[in-house]
Each structure stands twice: as structure tokens, then as C-alpha cells.
Amino acid sequence: MIRAMFCQFMPTSFAIMPNLDKFDVAILKCLQEDARATNVEIAEKVNLSPSPCLRRIRNLEKLGVIRRYTADIDRKEVGLGLTVFVEFKVARHSKENSEAQQAALLAIPEIVSCFLISGTADFLAEVVVEDLSAYERLLTETLLTLPNVTDIRSNFAIRSIKTHGPLKLPEGS
């Protein structure tokens, strides 16, 4: 299934929330359910004609509400059987160090999502690899060499209960 994907890193400045009405919210719900649905199918579901529906979709894309369309691939079916949640604690907190850390984390393809967090760690990354040996290589050859990292904690997922769930959207005006 293909889904609309949203920002993974917290923005450094907050954008003003676009004023979404009930049609925009309905369109977003349809796209979260099936982003491969045709404009005609979406228009039918949200009770709009195709032209205004397409204009709204394009506007949502232009505003950045819809960031991209992507395939939701079954990890195990492609040989990626291990998910690890990795906490990073960094030294010398500064804007520059945080930006450098974010850039380094973004460059690692095994990291599929990453967040700047509060609490005992500074970053939380979701890592997807083939198996424990692949994670060990990633940890020793890449993660432990990241700049300013003082501590790494790994939490292994036993089973996925829910991934890539749809966002609970506001009702719209």
C-alpha cells in the first residue's frame, strides 16, 4: 500500500497550520488509506467534482501538508527482519552540534525514522536491518563513530504491532 508520508525530523521553526476544511481532511484521510486512488475515486468519496478535488490535492502538496507518496514495503518480505530503536546521547549541546548530528543520522540509510527528543537521550532512531549481525556491524562501524555521541542504547523490537498507521486528523472547519 502507498501512503502519504510526513516529516520525520522536528522542524527548527514551526510553520503556520494551514486552514483545512472538511473536504481537505476527507481528501487526506482517503490518501492515507490509499494514495494510489485516482482523483475521480477520491472526488467521489469526498463529494466533490474531480476538478476542485485535484486543485485541493495540488494545493495540499504545494503547502507541504502532503510531502510525498511512497510504497509501504513489508520489511520481512525483503529480508529486513530486525528493527532496533536506538537512543543517542550527545555531548556539548549546541545548535551546531545538533545540526551536525542530524545530518550524520540522515545520511545512514538503515535509519528509517529519527527524532530529536527530550529525556535521558537526545535522539531516538528507528533502525531496520537484516539481522543481529548486520546491526552489530552498523553499530561498531557507523553508529559508535558518530560525532559527539557519548552513549548509545539499543532496544530490539520483538514484534511489530502497528507501523505507519494513519494520522488522526482534526475534523476541519
Phi, psi and chi 1 to 4 in degrees:
 res  aa     phi    psi   chi1   chi2   chi3   chi4
   1 MET       -  146.1  175.1 -178.5  -77.0      -
   2 ILE  -104.0  138.9  -54.8 -134.9      -      -
   3 ARG  -133.0  153.7  -62.4 -176.2 -172.4  -94.3
   4 ALA   -74.2  133.3      -      -      -      -
   5 MET  -109.3  152.1  -61.5  -60.6  -68.5      -
   6 PHE  -122.8  172.8  -61.9   87.7      -      -
   7 CYS   -54.1  138.0 -175.2      -      -      -
   8 GLN   -98.5  -33.9  -66.7  179.1    5.5      -
   9 PHE   -97.9  140.6  -87.8  115.7      -      -
  10 MET   -63.0  131.6 -175.2  177.0 -122.7      -
  11 PRO   -67.7  153.0   23.4  -30.2      -      -
  12 THR   -76.9  -23.1   54.6      -      -      -
  13 SER  -133.5  151.0   63.3      -      -      -
  14 PHE   -91.9  127.9  -66.4   95.9      -      -
  15 ALA   -80.8  153.6      -      -      -      -
  16 ILE   -74.2  130.6  -64.3  173.0      -      -
  17 MET   -65.8  124.4  176.4   68.4  180.0      -
  18 PRO   -65.0  150.2   19.5  -25.6      -      -
  19 ASN   -79.1   99.8 -170.4   12.8      -      -
  20 LEU   -91.4  130.4  -57.7  178.0      -      -
  21 ASP   -97.1 -177.5   65.7   15.5      -      -
  22 LYS   -63.1  -30.3   66.6  179.0 -174.1  174.1
  23 PHE   -70.6  -43.0  -67.3  108.6      -      -
  24 ASP   -60.0  -46.3  -65.7  -33.1      -      -
  25 VAL   -63.2  -41.9  171.3      -      -      -
  26 ALA   -63.6  -40.0      -      -      -      -
  27 ILE   -62.1  -46.3  -71.6  167.2      -      -
  28 LEU   -61.0  -40.7  -67.9  171.8      -      -
  29 LYS   -62.7  -42.5  -73.6  179.3  179.6  179.3
  30 CYS   -61.7  -44.7  -73.6      -      -      -
  31 LEU   -67.3  -34.3  -72.4  170.3      -      -
  32 GLN   -66.3  -33.9  -76.8 -169.8  118.3      -
  33 GLU   -73.1  -43.1 -172.8  178.1  -58.5      -
  34 ASP  -157.7   96.7 -179.6    8.9      -      -
  35 ALA   -73.5   -6.9      -      -      -      -
  36 ARG   -91.9   -0.5  -67.4 -173.6   70.9 -177.0
  37 ALA   -60.8  142.8      -      -      -      -
  38 THR   -74.3  160.7   66.3      -      -      -
  39 ASN   -57.7  -39.6  179.6   56.0      -      -
  40 VAL   -63.1  -42.9  172.0      -      -      -
  41 GLU   -63.7  -43.2  -68.4  168.4  -26.9      -
  42 ILE   -65.4  -45.4  -64.4  168.1      -      -
  43 ALA   -57.5  -41.7      -      -      -      -
  44 GLU   -62.8  -44.1 -144.5  170.5   86.4      -
  45 LYS   -66.5  -32.7  -74.1 -177.7 -179.8  178.2
  46 VAL  -100.7    5.7  -58.5      -      -      -
  47 ASN    61.9   47.6  -64.2  -41.5      -      -
  48 LEU  -127.4  160.3  -76.9  172.9      -      -
  49 SER   -79.9  159.9   59.9      -      -      -
  50 PRO   -57.9  -40.8  -28.8   36.9      -      -
  51 SER   -62.7  -51.6  -73.6      -      -      -
  52 PRO   -64.9  -31.9  -11.0   15.3      -      -
  53 CYS   -63.6  -47.1 -176.7      -      -      -
  54 LEU   -63.8  -39.5 -175.3   58.6      -      -
  55 ARG   -59.8  -42.2  -87.1 -164.9  -57.6  -85.1
  56 ARG   -65.6  -42.8  -74.8  172.6  175.4  -88.8
  57 ILE   -61.3  -46.8  -68.9  170.2      -      -
  58 ARG   -61.3  -39.0  -63.6  -66.7 -179.4 -115.3
  59 ASN   -66.1  -41.4 -171.3   49.8      -      -
  60 LEU   -63.2  -35.9  -69.5  166.1      -      -
  61 GLU   -67.5  -46.2  -68.6  169.0  -11.7      -
  62 LYS   -61.5  -38.7 -179.2  179.3  163.0 -166.6
  63 LEU   -73.9  -13.2  -70.1  170.5      -      -
  64 GLY    87.0    5.7      -      -      -      -
  65 VAL   -66.1  -45.5  174.4      -      -      -
  66 ILE   -97.6  113.4  -60.9  171.0      -      -
  67 ARG   -86.8  -40.4  -66.4  176.7   49.3   92.2
  68 ARG  -170.4  171.8   64.1 -174.2  177.8  130.9
  69 TYR  -118.0  136.3  -59.1   91.7      -      -
  70 THR  -148.6  159.7 -176.1      -      -      -
  71 ALA   -84.2  139.0      -      -      -      -
  72 ASP   -94.4   98.2 -176.4    8.3      -      -
  73 ILE   -93.9  135.8  -62.4  169.5      -      -
  74 ASP   -69.1  114.7 -173.8  -51.8      -      -
  75 ARG   -59.4  -46.4  -63.7  168.1 -179.9 -168.8
  76 LYS   -65.5  -34.9  -72.6 -175.7  179.9  178.0
  77 GLU   -65.9  -21.7  -68.4  -63.1  -39.8      -
  78 VAL  -108.0   16.4  -65.0      -      -      -
  79 GLY    84.0   17.0      -      -      -      -
  80 LEU  -107.7   84.9  -62.1  170.9      -      -
  81 GLY   -93.3   -2.2      -      -      -      -
  82 LEU  -125.5  126.5 -175.6   63.1      -      -
  83 THR  -113.9  130.0  -60.6      -      -      -
  84 VAL  -127.8  133.5 -174.1      -      -      -
  85 PHE  -100.4  117.9  -63.9   94.2      -      -
  86 VAL  -113.7  125.5 -176.5      -      -      -
  87 GLU   -98.7  132.9  -62.6  175.5   -5.1      -
  88 PHE  -116.3  130.2  -62.9   90.1      -      -
  89 LYS  -109.7  132.8 -171.9  166.9 -178.7   70.9
  90 VAL  -117.6  154.9  -62.6      -      -      -
  91 ALA   -95.0  165.1      -      -      -      -
  92 ARG    50.9   71.1  -61.3 -177.3  -57.3  -82.7
  93 HIS   -66.1  125.1  -69.4  120.5      -      -
  94 SER  -159.8  164.5   70.1      -      -      -
  95 LYS   -61.7  -43.3 -177.6  178.7  179.3 -175.1
  96 GLU   -63.5  -44.9  -66.3   78.0   21.9      -
  97 ASN   -64.6  -40.0  -73.1  -13.6      -      -
  98 SER   -63.3  -43.4  179.4      -      -      -
  99 GLU   -64.8  -39.3  -71.1  171.9   -6.1      -
 100 ALA   -65.4  -40.9      -      -      -      -
 101 GLN   -64.4  -44.7 -169.5   68.5   32.2      -
 102 GLN   -60.0  -44.5  -72.7 -179.0   37.9      -
 103 ALA   -61.9  -41.9      -      -      -      -
 104 ALA   -64.6  -41.9      -      -      -      -
 105 LEU   -67.7  -38.6  -67.3  167.8      -      -
 106 LEU   -63.6  -27.4  -79.1  168.8      -      -
 107 ALA   -80.3   -6.1      -      -      -      -
 108 ILE   -95.8  110.9  -59.0  169.7      -      -
 109 PRO   -65.8  -24.0   15.0  -21.8      -      -
 110 GLU   -71.9  -17.3  -66.7   88.3  -10.3      -
 111 ILE   -84.4  113.0  -65.1  178.4      -      -
 112 VAL   -96.1  -19.0  -62.3      -      -      -
 113 SER  -154.6  152.2   64.4      -      -      -
 114 CYS  -155.1  142.1 -170.2      -      -      -
 115 PHE  -135.1  142.0  -55.3   89.3      -      -
 116 LEU   -82.9  124.1  176.0   64.3      -      -
 117 ILE  -127.1  167.7   61.1  171.5      -      -
 118 SER  -104.3  162.7   65.0      -      -      -
 119 GLY   117.3 -150.9      -      -      -      -
 120 THR   -75.0  -21.9   57.2      -      -      -
 121 ALA  -112.9  167.7      -      -      -      -
 122 ASP  -103.1  -33.5  -62.1  -58.5      -      -
 123 PHE  -132.1  147.1  -67.3   91.0      -      -
 124 LEU  -126.9  122.7  176.4   64.7      -      -
 125 ALA  -118.9  142.6      -      -      -      -
 126 GLU   -99.8  119.0  179.7 -178.3    5.1      -
 127 VAL  -111.6  134.2  172.8      -      -      -
 128 VAL  -124.3  122.2  178.8      -      -      -
 129 VAL  -139.2  175.0  -68.9      -      -      -
 130 GLU   -65.9  -49.8  -65.5   86.9  -13.7      -
 131 ASP  -162.4 -174.4   53.2   26.4      -      -
 132 LEU   -63.1  -37.5 -169.2   55.5      -      -
 133 SER   -62.9  -41.2  -65.2      -      -      -
 134 ALA   -64.8  -38.7      -      -      -      -
 135 TYR   -67.0  -40.7  180.0   65.8      -      -
 136 GLU   -59.0  -43.5 -179.6 -176.4   12.0      -
 137 ARG   -62.2  -45.9  -81.2 -170.4  -52.0  -80.3
 138 LEU   -61.3  -44.0  177.9   70.1      -      -
 139 LEU   -61.9  -51.5  177.8   65.9      -      -
 140 THR   -75.8  -35.7   57.3      -      -      -
 141 GLU   -90.8  -22.6  -64.1  171.6   12.9      -
 142 THR  -124.1  -59.1  -54.5      -      -      -
 143 LEU   -63.8  -42.4  -58.7 -178.9      -      -
 144 LEU   -71.4  -11.4  -70.4  171.9      -      -
 145 THR   -98.2    1.1   66.4      -      -      -
 146 LEU   -64.2  149.0  -68.7  172.2      -      -
 147 PRO   -66.8  139.0   24.1  -32.1      -      -
 148 ASN    66.1    9.7  -58.3  -44.9      -      -
 149 VAL   -78.0  125.4  171.3      -      -      -
 150 THR  -106.9  -20.9   60.3      -      -      -
 151 ASP  -155.6  141.0 -170.3   30.7      -      -
 152 ILE  -130.1  131.3  -66.7  178.7      -      -
 153 ARG  -122.5  131.4  -55.3  -89.7  168.1  139.3
 154 SER  -112.3  131.3  -56.8      -      -      -
 155 ASN  -120.6  121.4  -63.4  -72.5      -      -
 156 PHE   -93.5  131.2  -62.8   89.5      -      -
 157 ALA   -74.9  130.6      -      -      -      -
 158 ILE   -82.5  -43.4  -55.2  -61.6      -      -
 159 ARG  -155.1  144.3  178.8 -178.2  -17.0  140.4
 160 SER   -84.5  126.0  -66.2      -      -      -
 161 ILE   -96.2  -46.0  -53.4  -59.8      -      -
 162 LYS  -151.0  126.3 -178.9  178.7 -177.6  178.9
 163 THR  -131.6  148.8   60.5      -      -      -
 164 HIS    52.1   40.5  -61.0   95.1      -      -
 165 GLY   -67.6  155.7      -      -      -      -
 166 PRO   -67.4  148.9   23.8  -30.3      -      -
 167 LEU   -72.4  142.1  -63.6  173.6      -      -
 168 LYS   -81.2  106.3 -177.6 -177.2  178.9  -55.7
 169 LEU   -87.5  152.0  -62.2  170.4      -      -
 170 PRO   -65.7  162.1   22.8  -29.6      -      -
 171 GLU   -65.7  -31.0  -70.6  -54.9  -48.7      -
 172 GLY    89.0  150.9      -      -      -      -
 173 SER   -89.7      -   51.8      -      -      -
